[in-house]
Structures are given as structure tokens and as C-alpha cells.
Amino acid sequence: MCQSIALSAEQLKDFTKGNETIFREIYVSYSPKVFRFAYSFLKERPHSEEIVQETFLSLWENREKFEEGKPLEPYLFTIAKRLILDQLRKNTSSAALRNKLLIAIAAQHNETEENIIFSDMLVLAEKAICELPQQQQVVFRLSRLEGLSYDEIAQRLNLSRNTVKNHLGVAVKKLRTSLNNQEVICLLFMWVYLFR
């Protein structure tokens, strides 16, 4: 397994001036980490490999903007996170959610780790919801997106209260298998507080 290299200030300076040898060393050292990171979200090898290529292409094209004294690894992963988020957005079928997400991202002034993770979670959550059967999706969205009670959902969908309760329970269980418990908790909070 490749170890991350520690570049000297002089090497980083040479890289920003276009030293291809140092760029190759950076690529060989960091590309496996970027791939694993992308794959952990996308679960598809071709898309993950594409993220790696685009990340390093962006690094090379913007090398002159790289600030001296700034650590390289977090910078690389920031590029990768943006690209992964773009890919997840493309995979998300809900145009309404995609638009809300774009507005939320545009409104963010400081791209902290928490904000990036929150945005990633939102897209992953929507993707998981879209994999639910249609009736469970509808019940889940009415409950979490519109904040309707069991009785209100039952009346709107012409279902019994117990059927609504069962649909919601099964939906949450299925989401729990797609996401881990912590992600499900985040998902529920997001739907309750962000979209009400």
C-alpha cells in the first residue's frame, strides 16, 4: 500500500511551477486514497476512477493557485468531495431536492467539514429514499417533508392509520439497512428541520 509523501516547501513550490515529476509522485502517493474515498460513497469503480482522474486534473490545472504552506492532502480531498457531490447530484432523481441542495450549497459561506458532510448526507439520503417502494416513499415524504400526522396522511392517501404507520415503520427500517444508524438519525433530523 502506498504511503503519503511529505513534500518539502521547495518541492511544493516546484510543483506549482509545473514540475511533472513531483506531480507524478503526488498522483502515485495519493490516488489510492482518493479512489477509496470516492468508492466509499459511489460504490462503483468506473465513477470512482473518474473522480480520481478529475481530482488530479483539477489539482494540476489549478496548481498555481495552491497556497504555499497549505497541506496538500486536505486540499485534494476537498476537490474530491466536490466532485463526488456533483456525481451524487447527477444520480439523484429528485429535481426539487437537487435545487434545494444547490441553493443550500450556494448560501454556505464557509465550507467547513460539517457542511460538506451534511450536503453529502442529504444527497445520499435522497438516493436511499428513491430506492423505497413508491407507497413507502410517498408516506415517508408526507411525514418528514410535509410534517403530516398519521391521520392526515391516511386521509390524503385514503389509507387506514395503521397502514400509514406500518409503511413509515418499514421505510425507516429499510433506510436503516441502506444507511447506518447515525446516518438515519441525521436523515430524520434533516427532513424534519430543513424542509418544514
Secondary structure, DSSP 8 states (H G I E B T S, - for coil): --------HHHHHHHHTT-HHHHHHHHHHHHHHHHHHHHHHH--HHHHHHHHHHHHHHHHHTGGG--TTS-HHHHHHHHHHHHHHHHHHHH---HHHHHHHHHHHHH-SS--HHHHHHHHHHHHHHHHHHTS-HHHHHHHHHHHTS---HHHHHHHHT--HHHHHHHHHHHHHHHHHHS-HHHHHHHHHIIIII--
